[in-house]
Amino acid sequence: MKIYCLCGRIVDLDRASAEMKFRLRKGAECAICRNSRISREIDEIETCFNGSAAESD
């Protein structure tokens, strides 16, 4: 099953994965968008636990 990512790239998912994502109300992501989202989430978690650079100055 081919689905468009929000950025416009085509994501190739099997039907079971696509149905599960839709049931969980999650959008299909291409590898680039997924990696960017994970990177942002890691940065947010690190900021939460380590504090931001502005707090340490």
C-alpha positions in Angstrom: 0.0 0.0 0.0 1.4 3.4 -1.0 0.6 6.4 1.2 1.8 10.0 1.1 3.8 11.4 4.0 2.9 14.9 5.1 6.0 16.2 3.3 4.8 14.6 0.0 7.1 11.6 -0.2 5.5 8.2 -0.9 5.6 5.7 2.0 5.3 2.0 1.2 3.5 0.2 4.0 1.8 -3.2 4.2 -1.9 -3.1 4.8 -1.7 -4.3 8.4 0.8 -1.5 9.4 -1.3 1.2 7.6 -4.5 0.1 9.3 -2.8 0.0 12.7 -1.5 3.6 12.2 -4.9 4.8 11.2 -6.5 3.1 14.2 -4.0 4.8 16.5 -4.6 8.1 14.7 -1.0 8.4 13.6 0.0 9.5 10.2 2.3 7.7 7.9 5.9 9.1 7.9 8.7 8.7 5.5 12.1 7.7 6.9 13.3 11.4 6.8 10.3 12.8 8.6 10.5 9.9 11.2 14.2 10.5 11.9 13.6 14.3 12.2 10.7 13.7 14.7 12.8 11.2 16.8 15.7 13.7 16.8 13.4 16.5 18.0 11.9 14.2 20.7 15.3 13.2 21.9 16.4 16.9 22.1 13.2 17.7 24.1 13.9 14.9 26.6 17.5 15.9 27.0 16.4 19.5 27.6 13.9 18.3 30.1 16.3 16.2 32.1 19.5 18.3 31.7 18.0 21.8 31.6 18.5 24.2 28.8 21.7 26.1 28.1 20.0 29.4 29.1 19.3 28.0 32.6 22.9 27.1 33.3 24.2 30.6 32.3 
